[in-house]
Amino acid sequence: VKKRLENETGTQIDVPRPKDKLDHIRVKYRSEESLASLQLRVDRVLASGRQKERPTHFLCIPIYSEEVGRNLNRFRGCCKDIDSRMVQLEIKLHLTVGVLRCFSPSELKRACDTLTTFASKIPYLRKGKPLRAEVRGLEIMNDDPSAAHV
Protein backbone atom coordinates (compact mmCIF):
# COMPACT_ATOMS: atom_id res chain seq x y z
CA VAL A 1 0.00 0.00 0.00
CA LYS A 2 2.83 2.39 0.89
CA LYS A 3 4.56 2.03 -2.49
CA ARG A 4 1.28 2.38 -4.37
CA LEU A 5 0.44 5.57 -2.44
CA GLU A 6 3.91 6.97 -3.13
CA ASN A 7 3.69 6.20 -6.86
CA GLU A 8 0.16 7.55 -7.27
CA THR A 9 0.81 10.79 -5.36
CA GLY A 10 4.46 11.56 -6.11
CA THR A 11 5.39 11.48 -2.43
CA GLN A 12 7.91 9.63 -0.27
CA ILE A 13 6.62 8.18 2.99
CA ASP A 14 9.12 7.39 5.73
CA VAL A 15 7.56 5.14 8.38
CA PRO A 16 9.88 4.63 11.36
CA ARG A 17 10.67 1.11 12.50
CA PRO A 18 9.59 0.15 16.03
CA LYS A 19 13.18 0.19 17.26
CA ASP A 20 13.52 3.84 16.12
CA LYS A 21 11.14 4.89 18.92
CA LEU A 22 9.68 7.70 16.80
CA ASP A 23 5.97 8.48 16.95
CA HIS A 24 5.56 10.25 13.63
CA ILE A 25 5.69 9.54 9.92
CA ARG A 26 7.74 11.81 7.66
CA VAL A 27 6.41 12.68 4.19
CA LYS A 28 8.38 14.32 1.40
CA TYR A 29 6.24 15.89 -1.29
CA ARG A 30 6.67 17.90 -4.47
CA SER A 31 3.62 20.11 -4.20
CA GLU A 32 0.69 20.93 -1.96
CA GLU A 33 -1.50 19.03 -4.42
CA SER A 34 0.52 15.82 -4.03
CA LEU A 35 0.32 16.11 -0.24
CA ALA A 36 -3.44 16.75 -0.37
CA SER A 37 -3.84 13.76 -2.69
CA LEU A 38 -1.86 11.57 -0.27
CA GLN A 39 -3.95 12.75 2.67
CA LEU A 40 -7.19 11.95 0.84
CA ARG A 41 -5.99 8.49 -0.16
CA VAL A 42 -4.67 7.68 3.33
CA ASP A 43 -8.02 8.73 4.81
CA ARG A 44 -9.80 6.39 2.37
CA VAL A 45 -7.51 3.46 3.21
CA LEU A 46 -8.01 4.03 6.94
CA ALA A 47 -11.79 4.36 6.61
CA SER A 48 -11.97 1.17 4.58
CA GLY A 49 -9.83 -0.67 7.12
CA ARG A 50 -11.93 0.58 10.05
CA GLN A 51 -15.11 -0.76 8.48
CA LYS A 52 -13.55 -4.22 8.21
CA GLU A 53 -12.76 -4.30 11.94
CA ARG A 54 -15.25 -5.60 14.47
CA PRO A 55 -17.00 -2.96 16.59
CA THR A 56 -15.41 -2.35 19.97
CA HIS A 57 -18.46 -0.82 21.70
CA PHE A 58 -22.19 -0.63 21.23
CA LEU A 59 -24.73 1.99 22.25
CA CYS A 60 -27.93 0.78 23.80
CA ILE A 61 -30.99 2.01 25.64
CA PRO A 62 -32.16 -0.27 28.47
CA ILE A 63 -35.87 -1.00 28.10
CA TYR A 64 -36.68 -3.11 31.13
CA SER A 65 -39.72 -2.19 33.19
CA GLU A 66 -42.27 -4.23 35.10
CA GLU A 67 -44.66 -3.96 32.15
CA VAL A 68 -42.00 -5.16 29.73
CA GLY A 69 -41.19 -8.06 32.07
CA ARG A 70 -44.85 -9.10 32.23
CA ASN A 71 -45.19 -8.94 28.45
CA LEU A 72 -42.01 -10.93 27.95
CA ASN A 73 -43.26 -13.64 30.30
CA ARG A 74 -46.55 -13.71 28.39
CA PHE A 75 -44.56 -14.05 25.16
CA ARG A 76 -42.59 -16.96 26.64
CA GLY A 77 -45.88 -18.65 27.56
CA CYS A 78 -47.16 -18.34 23.98
CA CYS A 79 -44.01 -19.76 22.43
CA LYS A 80 -43.73 -23.24 23.85
CA ASP A 81 -41.78 -24.45 20.80
CA ILE A 82 -38.93 -21.99 21.38
CA ASP A 83 -36.01 -23.07 23.54
CA SER A 84 -36.23 -20.84 26.64
CA ARG A 85 -32.47 -20.23 26.49
CA MET A 86 -33.05 -18.27 23.28
CA VAL A 87 -35.19 -15.63 25.02
CA GLN A 88 -33.12 -13.00 26.78
CA LEU A 89 -33.48 -12.28 30.50
CA GLU A 90 -35.76 -9.29 31.18
CA ILE A 91 -33.04 -7.32 32.93
CA LYS A 92 -30.83 -7.51 29.81
CA LEU A 93 -33.44 -6.16 27.40
CA HIS A 94 -32.19 -3.16 25.45
CA LEU A 95 -32.38 -1.45 22.10
CA THR A 96 -29.05 -1.29 20.30
CA VAL A 97 -28.81 2.18 18.83
CA GLY A 98 -25.49 1.75 17.10
CA VAL A 99 -22.00 0.34 17.22
CA LEU A 100 -18.66 2.10 17.54
CA ARG A 101 -15.11 1.32 16.54
CA CYS A 102 -12.91 3.12 19.07
CA PHE A 103 -9.31 2.00 18.67
CA SER A 104 -7.57 4.50 20.93
CA PRO A 105 -8.23 6.17 24.27
CA SER A 106 -8.65 9.52 22.49
CA GLU A 107 -11.34 8.09 20.16
CA LEU A 108 -13.18 6.59 23.12
CA LYS A 109 -12.99 9.88 25.04
CA ARG A 110 -14.34 11.80 22.03
CA ALA A 111 -17.24 9.33 21.73
CA CYS A 112 -18.00 9.59 25.46
CA ASP A 113 -17.90 13.39 25.35
CA THR A 114 -20.26 13.46 22.36
CA LEU A 115 -22.69 11.05 24.01
CA THR A 116 -22.60 12.98 27.29
CA THR A 117 -23.42 16.20 25.44
CA PHE A 118 -26.27 14.51 23.58
CA ALA A 119 -27.62 12.75 26.69
CA SER A 120 -27.95 16.07 28.51
CA LYS A 121 -30.25 17.28 25.69
CA ILE A 122 -32.64 14.30 25.75
CA PRO A 123 -35.00 15.69 28.44
CA TYR A 124 -35.22 18.94 26.46
CA LEU A 125 -35.90 17.09 23.20
CA ARG A 126 -38.58 14.91 24.82
CA LYS A 127 -40.28 17.92 26.50
CA GLY A 128 -41.48 15.70 29.35
CA LYS A 129 -43.15 13.19 27.03
CA PRO A 130 -42.35 9.46 27.07
CA LEU A 131 -39.76 8.32 24.59
CA ARG A 132 -41.55 6.28 21.92
CA ALA A 133 -40.06 4.29 19.08
CA GLU A 134 -41.48 2.00 16.44
CA VAL A 135 -39.36 -1.09 15.99
CA ARG A 136 -39.54 -3.28 12.91
CA GLY A 137 -37.52 -6.32 11.95
CA LEU A 138 -34.98 -8.18 13.96
CA GLU A 139 -31.25 -8.48 13.40
CA ILE A 140 -28.70 -10.56 15.25
CA MET A 141 -25.21 -9.33 15.93
CA ASN A 142 -23.40 -12.58 15.15
CA ASP A 143 -23.30 -15.18 12.40
CA ASP A 144 -24.79 -18.03 14.41
CA PRO A 145 -28.57 -17.75 14.92
CA SER A 146 -28.44 -20.46 17.60
CA ALA A 147 -26.27 -18.12 19.70
CA ALA A 148 -28.81 -15.27 19.45
CA HIS A 149 -30.95 -14.21 22.39
CA VAL A 150 -34.29 -12.62 21.55
C-alpha beads as a LAMMPS data file, in Angstrom:
LAMMPS data file: protein, C-alpha beads

150 atoms
149 bonds

1 atom types
1 bond types

-500.0 500.0 xlo xhi
-500.0 500.0 ylo yhi
-500.0 500.0 zlo zhi

Masses

1 110.0

Atoms # bond

1 1 1 0.000 0.000 0.000
2 1 1 2.831 2.389 0.894
3 1 1 4.564 2.031 -2.494
4 1 1 1.279 2.382 -4.374
5 1 1 0.441 5.571 -2.444
6 1 1 3.911 6.974 -3.129
7 1 1 3.689 6.199 -6.862
8 1 1 0.164 7.553 -7.267
9 1 1 0.806 10.788 -5.362
10 1 1 4.458 11.564 -6.113
11 1 1 5.394 11.479 -2.431
12 1 1 7.911 9.632 -0.272
13 1 1 6.615 8.177 2.994
14 1 1 9.122 7.389 5.733
15 1 1 7.561 5.139 8.382
16 1 1 9.881 4.635 11.363
17 1 1 10.667 1.105 12.500
18 1 1 9.589 0.148 16.031
19 1 1 13.184 0.188 17.256
20 1 1 13.525 3.843 16.117
21 1 1 11.141 4.891 18.921
22 1 1 9.678 7.704 16.796
23 1 1 5.969 8.476 16.955
24 1 1 5.559 10.252 13.633
25 1 1 5.694 9.537 9.918
26 1 1 7.740 11.807 7.655
27 1 1 6.408 12.685 4.192
28 1 1 8.382 14.321 1.402
29 1 1 6.239 15.888 -1.287
30 1 1 6.669 17.899 -4.470
31 1 1 3.620 20.111 -4.200
32 1 1 0.693 20.931 -1.961
33 1 1 -1.499 19.032 -4.419
34 1 1 0.524 15.824 -4.028
35 1 1 0.325 16.115 -0.240
36 1 1 -3.437 16.754 -0.373
37 1 1 -3.844 13.758 -2.685
38 1 1 -1.864 11.569 -0.272
39 1 1 -3.955 12.746 2.673
40 1 1 -7.194 11.955 0.843
41 1 1 -5.988 8.487 -0.159
42 1 1 -4.673 7.675 3.326
43 1 1 -8.017 8.732 4.808
44 1 1 -9.801 6.395 2.372
45 1 1 -7.508 3.462 3.208
46 1 1 -8.011 4.031 6.937
47 1 1 -11.789 4.360 6.608
48 1 1 -11.968 1.172 4.583
49 1 1 -9.831 -0.671 7.122
50 1 1 -11.930 0.577 10.054
51 1 1 -15.108 -0.764 8.483
52 1 1 -13.546 -4.216 8.214
53 1 1 -12.760 -4.297 11.940
54 1 1 -15.253 -5.604 14.473
55 1 1 -17.000 -2.956 16.586
56 1 1 -15.415 -2.350 19.973
57 1 1 -18.457 -0.822 21.698
58 1 1 -22.194 -0.630 21.231
59 1 1 -24.732 1.991 22.248
60 1 1 -27.932 0.781 23.804
61 1 1 -30.989 2.014 25.644
62 1 1 -32.157 -0.269 28.470
63 1 1 -35.875 -0.995 28.100
64 1 1 -36.676 -3.113 31.131
65 1 1 -39.715 -2.191 33.187
66 1 1 -42.265 -4.234 35.099
67 1 1 -44.659 -3.964 32.151
68 1 1 -42.002 -5.157 29.726
69 1 1 -41.191 -8.056 32.070
70 1 1 -44.853 -9.103 32.233
71 1 1 -45.189 -8.940 28.446
72 1 1 -42.012 -10.928 27.955
73 1 1 -43.261 -13.638 30.300
74 1 1 -46.550 -13.708 28.394
75 1 1 -44.555 -14.053 25.165
76 1 1 -42.587 -16.957 26.637
77 1 1 -45.883 -18.647 27.556
78 1 1 -47.159 -18.337 23.984
79 1 1 -44.011 -19.760 22.430
80 1 1 -43.734 -23.239 23.851
81 1 1 -41.780 -24.448 20.801
82 1 1 -38.928 -21.986 21.377
83 1 1 -36.005 -23.069 23.539
84 1 1 -36.231 -20.845 26.642
85 1 1 -32.471 -20.235 26.488
86 1 1 -33.046 -18.267 23.277
87 1 1 -35.187 -15.628 25.015
88 1 1 -33.121 -13.000 26.781
89 1 1 -33.485 -12.283 30.504
90 1 1 -35.759 -9.292 31.177
91 1 1 -33.040 -7.323 32.930
92 1 1 -30.827 -7.506 29.809
93 1 1 -33.445 -6.157 27.395
94 1 1 -32.194 -3.158 25.454
95 1 1 -32.378 -1.446 22.096
96 1 1 -29.053 -1.292 20.301
97 1 1 -28.810 2.182 18.831
98 1 1 -25.486 1.753 17.098
99 1 1 -22.001 0.342 17.221
100 1 1 -18.656 2.102 17.545
101 1 1 -15.114 1.324 16.544
102 1 1 -12.910 3.120 19.071
103 1 1 -9.312 1.998 18.669
104 1 1 -7.571 4.495 20.935
105 1 1 -8.231 6.170 24.269
106 1 1 -8.655 9.521 22.493
107 1 1 -11.344 8.095 20.162
108 1 1 -13.175 6.592 23.122
109 1 1 -12.990 9.880 25.039
110 1 1 -14.335 11.801 22.034
111 1 1 -17.242 9.334 21.727
112 1 1 -17.999 9.589 25.456
113 1 1 -17.896 13.393 25.345
114 1 1 -20.260 13.461 22.358
115 1 1 -22.691 11.050 24.013
116 1 1 -22.602 12.984 27.288
117 1 1 -23.419 16.196 25.436
118 1 1 -26.272 14.508 23.583
119 1 1 -27.625 12.755 26.687
120 1 1 -27.946 16.070 28.506
121 1 1 -30.254 17.278 25.694
122 1 1 -32.640 14.301 25.751
123 1 1 -34.999 15.687 28.439
124 1 1 -35.218 18.937 26.463
125 1 1 -35.899 17.092 23.197
126 1 1 -38.577 14.913 24.819
127 1 1 -40.282 17.918 26.498
128 1 1 -41.479 15.704 29.349
129 1 1 -43.149 13.193 27.033
130 1 1 -42.351 9.462 27.068
131 1 1 -39.764 8.317 24.585
132 1 1 -41.547 6.278 21.925
133 1 1 -40.063 4.294 19.077
134 1 1 -41.482 2.000 16.444
135 1 1 -39.356 -1.092 15.995
136 1 1 -39.539 -3.277 12.907
137 1 1 -37.517 -6.318 11.949
138 1 1 -34.981 -8.176 13.956
139 1 1 -31.251 -8.483 13.403
140 1 1 -28.705 -10.556 15.252
141 1 1 -25.205 -9.331 15.926
142 1 1 -23.404 -12.582 15.147
143 1 1 -23.302 -15.180 12.403
144 1 1 -24.789 -18.029 14.409
145 1 1 -28.574 -17.754 14.922
146 1 1 -28.442 -20.465 17.598
147 1 1 -26.269 -18.115 19.695
148 1 1 -28.806 -15.270 19.453
149 1 1 -30.953 -14.211 22.392
150 1 1 -34.289 -12.616 21.551

Bonds

1 1 1 2
2 1 2 3
3 1 3 4
4 1 4 5
5 1 5 6
6 1 6 7
7 1 7 8
8 1 8 9
9 1 9 10
10 1 10 11
11 1 11 12
12 1 12 13
13 1 13 14
14 1 14 15
15 1 15 16
16 1 16 17
17 1 17 18
18 1 18 19
19 1 19 20
20 1 20 21
21 1 21 22
22 1 22 23
23 1 23 24
24 1 24 25
25 1 25 26
26 1 26 27
27 1 27 28
28 1 28 29
29 1 29 30
30 1 30 31
31 1 31 32
32 1 32 33
33 1 33 34
34 1 34 35
35 1 35 36
36 1 36 37
37 1 37 38
38 1 38 39
39 1 39 40
40 1 40 41
41 1 41 42
42 1 42 43
43 1 43 44
44 1 44 45
45 1 45 46
46 1 46 47
47 1 47 48
48 1 48 49
49 1 49 50
50 1 50 51
51 1 51 52
52 1 52 53
53 1 53 54
54 1 54 55
55 1 55 56
56 1 56 57
57 1 57 58
58 1 58 59
59 1 59 60
60 1 60 61
61 1 61 62
62 1 62 63
63 1 63 64
64 1 64 65
65 1 65 66
66 1 66 67
67 1 67 68
68 1 68 69
69 1 69 70
70 1 70 71
71 1 71 72
72 1 72 73
73 1 73 74
74 1 74 75
75 1 75 76
76 1 76 77
77 1 77 78
78 1 78 79
79 1 79 80
80 1 80 81
81 1 81 82
82 1 82 83
83 1 83 84
84 1 84 85
85 1 85 86
86 1 86 87
87 1 87 88
88 1 88 89
89 1 89 90
90 1 90 91
91 1 91 92
92 1 92 93
93 1 93 94
94 1 94 95
95 1 95 96
96 1 96 97
97 1 97 98
98 1 98 99
99 1 99 100
100 1 100 101
101 1 101 102
102 1 102 103
103 1 103 104
104 1 104 105
105 1 105 106
106 1 106 107
107 1 107 108
108 1 108 109
109 1 109 110
110 1 110 111
111 1 111 112
112 1 112 113
113 1 113 114
114 1 114 115
115 1 115 116
116 1 116 117
117 1 117 118
118 1 118 119
119 1 119 120
120 1 120 121
121 1 121 122
122 1 122 123
123 1 123 124
124 1 124 125
125 1 125 126
126 1 126 127
127 1 127 128
128 1 128 129
129 1 129 130
130 1 130 131
131 1 131 132
132 1 132 133
133 1 133 134
134 1 134 135
135 1 135 136
136 1 136 137
137 1 137 138
138 1 138 139
139 1 139 140
140 1 140 141
141 1 141 142
142 1 142 143
143 1 143 144
144 1 144 145
145 1 145 146
146 1 146 147
147 1 147 148
148 1 148 149
149 1 149 150
